[in-house]
Amino acid sequence: MSDLREKYLTAIAEAKDEAAIETLRVQAVGKKGEISLKMRELGKMSPEERQEAGPRLNALKDEINSALAARKAALADAALDERLRAEWLDVTLPARPRRQGTIHPVSQVTEEVTAIFADMGFAVAEGPQVESDWYNFDALNIPGHHPARAEMDTFYMHRAEGDDRPPHVLRTHTSPVQIRAMQAQGAPIRVIAPGRVYRADYDQTHTPMFHQVEGLAIDRDISMANLKWVLEEFVKAFFEVDHVDLRFRASHFPFTEPSAEVDIRCSWEGGTLKVGEGDDWLEILGSGMVHPRVLEAGHIDPAEWQGFAFGMGIDRIAMLKYGIPDLRAFFDSDLRWLRHYGFAALDVPTLHGGLSR
C-alpha cells in the first residue's frame, strides 16, 4: 500500500491541470481504480486479515481524495491569479452607452387611470382571468341566449366528454371582479377593476386579448348625477384639459338599468384629437345604474343600496390620448414601436406631477 500511496501522491503533486487531476482520480479511486479494486479484495480475506487491511485501505482512500481536492483547489487559485494578471479594467473609463428600457403604453395608461380614480376614493380590485360561466354571465344578468355567450364570441375552456361541471371561460370583461368585490366587501363600496379580457375578434381596433377597466360605486343615495360627475372628472384629468362636454345616449346593457353610452365632444385637427372642443362626438365608454339582479348576485340588498358602474377599454383610450393608430401594434413586440410610444421607467404618473410626458 505504501507503493500506491507514494505513486499517487507524487503524481497528484505534479499534475498540471484539472484534467490531469480527474484522470488520476479515476485511476486511483474510480469504480475500477487501483485502490477500489483492492477494497473489493477485502471480501476474500479472513476476518483477521480484513481487520488489519480494511482500516489501512480506508485511510489511504481518504488521503488520496484529500490530496486530489487540495491540488484541484490550488490549480484553480493559480488559474485565477493568472487571469487577474492578464486581464485588467480601467474603472475610470466612461461606461458603455446602453439603451434604457421603456414602459408599455398599456402599463402607463393603467397607472394613469388608477391614479385618477384613487384620488376619488376608488380602490383597485382584481380577479381571475379564467372565470366560471356564472360569474362571467349569469351573475351579471346576461341571459343564456345572449350573443356574447356564443362560442364564436367567447373563448370557452376545454371540458372532457361527460364532464357536467359548469363551463369556464376566459373572462370577456372585468365585470366579474365587481361581483367578487361585492361578495367580499359588501356595501358601501367603490372599486375599479383593471385587467386583461378576451374576445374572439381581431382587426385594427380589436384584438383577442385586450385591457379594460371597470368601475363600481354603491351606496344608499348614489344616482346618475354622481356617475356624470365622476366621468367628467376622469376625462378632464386623463386628457389633461380644463373643460369637457359629455353626452349620455340611452343604451342597453344587461347588467345596468338604466344604461347609457358616453360620448365626449372633440375635434380632429390634422389627425390630432382635441378633447373639450369642436363639433364632433366620440364614444369612449358604457355606463349605467347597477341592475338589482346584479346587486343580489353580489349579496347586496337592492331595496337598501344602489350604485353605478362603467367600463372602458384601456387600449382604446391609450390610442386616443397618444395618437396610436392600430391596436394590433400593442401586442406585436416591436421594440422600435415601443421605443417610439413607450415611457421612461421613472415617469410615474401622479395628479400633482402630471400624468403624461
N, C-alpha and C positions, 0 to 999 in steps of 0.2 A: 504493500500500500504506500510505503514511503516513496517508491519509484513513481507511482501515479501522482502523488502529491507534488513531488518536485517537478515532474513533467508539465503538469498543467499550471502550477503557479508561475513557472518560468515563462510558459507560452502566453499566459494572460498578461504578465508584466510587459512583454514585448509586443503585444497586439497594438496595431497602428490605427485601427478604426473600429467602428461599431459592427461592421460586417464580420471582421475577424473575431470579435468577441462572441457574436452569435454562432459562428462556426465552432469555436471552442466549447461553447455551452452544449451544443448538440453532441459533440464528440465525447464530452465528459458525463453530463448528467441528463442528456436527452433520453428518449424512450429506449434507444439502442446504444446509448453511450457506455463507455467502459465501466464507469462506476455503477451505473444502473444494472448492467449485466452481472457484475459481482454481487450486487444486493439480491439478485434473483437466486444466486447460488446458495444463499443462506438456508433455503428450504431443504437442500440436500445434506446439510451439515448435521452433526449430532448436537444435542442440546448444549453440551459443554462448549463445542466449537462456536456454535451460534451465539452463545452468551459473551464470548470473547470478541468475535469478529463483528457482530452487529453494531455495538457502540462505536467501534473504530470506523466502520463504513459510514455511519450517520454523521460522525464528526467530520470526516473527510468531505462528504457531500455538502455539509453546511459551510465548511471553509472555502470550498471551490465556488459555491454560489455567492458567498460574501465577496470573494476576490473578483468575480465577474461583475457584480454590481458596482464595486468601488472603481474598477478600471473603466467601466462604461460611463460612470459619472465624471471621472477625471477627463476622459476623452471629450465629453460634452462640454465641460468647462473650458477645455483648451480650444475647442472649435468656436465657442462663444467669444473667447478672448481674441482669437484671430479675426473673427468677423468685426468685432468692435474696433480693432486696429485698422482694418481695411476700409470700413465704412465710417463716414462722418457726416454730420449735418450742421450747417451753419444756422443756428436758431435765430440769428438776426436778419436773415433774408426775409423779404415780404412773402406772405402766404400766397398760394396759388389761387387765382380767381375761381370762384365756384358759383354756379347758378343757384339762386335761392329758390326754395320751393314756394308754391303758391296755393292759396286756399280756393277750392272749387266754388263757383258762384252759388250752387245749391246750399253748401255749408254756410257760406257767408249770409245769404238771404235768410236761412233758417235762424241764424243768430240774430239778425236784424229784427225779424218778426218776434222772436222770443223776448228781446229787449223791450220792444214796444208794449207788448201785452203784459209783461212783468210789471212795467210801470203803471199799468191799470189794474194790477192786483190779480192777474191770472197766473196760476201755477202751470207747470208742464206735466202732462200725464203721458204715459207710454203703455203699449200693449203688444201682444204677439202679432207677428205678420202672418202666421198661419192660424186662421180663425175657424171656429165652428160655424156651421150654417146658421145656427140660432143667433149667435152674436152678430154675424155679418148681415143677416137679412131679417129674420123673424123678430128679434128684439127691436129692430128699427122700423117695424110696421111695414115691411116690404112683402107683399103677398107672393104666394107661390107662382102665380102666372106672370109676375113682373119680368120684363125683358132682361133686366140686369142679372137674373138668376139663370139665364140660358148659358149653355156651355160655350156658345160662340162668343160670349162677352166676358165670362168669368173663368179663371183657372181653378178647376176642382182637383183636389188631391186624389191620387190613385187609391182605389179600395179593392181588396181581394174579393173574388167572387164569393157571394154568400155572406159577406160582411154587412150586418144590418145596423151598424153604428151610424149615428148622424154624420153626414158628409162634412169634410173640411175644405176650406178654400184659401187661396192666397187673398188676403183681405182686399176688397175693391175700394175701400175708403178707410179713413181713420175713425169713422163714427163708432165702431165697436169699442174703441177706447173710452168714449163717453159713457157707454153702458157700464163698463167695468169700473170707471171712476165713480159713477153714481152709486153702484152697489157697494163699493169700498168705503166711500166717504159720506154718502148721504147728502142732504141739503142743509144749509145753502152751500153752493159750490161755484167756483169759477176756474176753469181749466182750458188750456189749449192742448191739442194733440197733434204734433207734427210727426211725420214719418213716411216711410215708403208704402206705396199701394200698387196694385197690379190689375191691369185690364187687358183684354185681348184686342189691342188696337195699335197701329203703327203707321204714322205719316209725319208730315212736317210739324204738326202741333200735338201729336200723340205718340207715346211710346208704351210698350208693355209694362214697364216699371217706371213710376214717376213719384213725385212727392206732393203731399197735401198737408195742410194744417187746418184743423177744425177747432172751433171754439164753442164753449158751453158755459152759460151762466144761469143759475137757478136760485130764486129767492121768492119771497112772498108777494112782492109787488112789482116784478120786472115786466116791462112792456116793450112794444116795438120801438118806442121812443128811446129807450135805453140802448137797444140794438143799433139804431141810427147813429146815436152819439158815439158809441164805441167804434163803429166802422168809419165814421168821419175822422175821428181822432187817429185811427190807424192809418188811413190813406194819407192824411196830412203828414204824419211822422215818417211813413215809409217812403213816400215820394219827395219828402222834404220841401213841401210847399205850404204857404200860409192859408190858402183857401181851396176848398173843394166843393163841388156840387155832386151829390149822389142822387140817382134816380132808382126808385124801387118799382119793379114791374111784377105784377101778380104772376105767380107760377105755381107749380105743384111738385112737392117732394113728399114721399110717403111719411117721412119722419118729422115733418113740421106742418103746422096748421095755425094761422095762415102762413104761406110761403111766398118768398119774393126773390127774384134775381136782381142783383145790384149793378148798376152802370155808373161810370164816372164820366163827367164832362172832360173832354180833352181835345187836343188838336194835333195834327200830324204835319209838321212843317219840315220839309226836306227829309222826310222819313224819320224824324225825331218826335217821340211822344212828349207832349207837354200837358200835364195834368192841371185841371182847375181853370182852363181857358179854352176858347174855341167853341165850335158848334157841333162837334162830333160826340158820340157816346160810345163807351167801351165797356162791355160786360166783364166783371172781374171775379164775381163770387155768387154763391147761392146762400140763402138765409131764411129764417123764419122763427116762429114760436114753437117750442118743442111740443110734439104731439102727446096728448095724455097717455096713449098706449106706450110710448117710449119711456115716459116717466114711470109708469107702472113696471115696465121691464127692468128699470133701474132701481126698483124697490122704493120709489118716492110717490107719495100720495098726490095725485093731480088736483084733488079738491083743496089742498093746502098750499101747494107750491106750483110755480110756473117759471118759465125761463125761455131764453132764446138760444139759437145755435146758428153757426155759419161755417162755411168751408170754402177754401180756395186752393188753387194749385201753386205750390211754391215755385216750381219750374216756370210756370206761366208768368207770375209777377216778376220773377227774375229776368225773364226775356223782355218784359215791358220796361222795366226800370233801366236795364243796362244795354238795351238795343241788341239783343241776341236773336238772330233771325230764325234759327232752326233748332227745335227741341232735341232732335236726334243727336246733335253735336255734343250735348251734355254728357253723353254716355259713350262717345267714340274713343276715349282715352288718347286723344290727340294732344301731345304736350305743347305744340305750337298754339293751339286754341286755348289751352289752359293758361299759358304764359300771357296771352293777349287779354283774356277775360278774367283771369284769376286775381286774387287779392293777396297782399302781403301777409305773412304769417302773424305779424303783430298788429294787424289792422283790426282790432277788436271793436265791433260796433257798440256804441253807447249813445243814449239820447243826449247827454250833455256834451259829449265829444264829437258827435256827428256819426251818422250811420255808415255812410259810404265815403269813398275816397274824395 
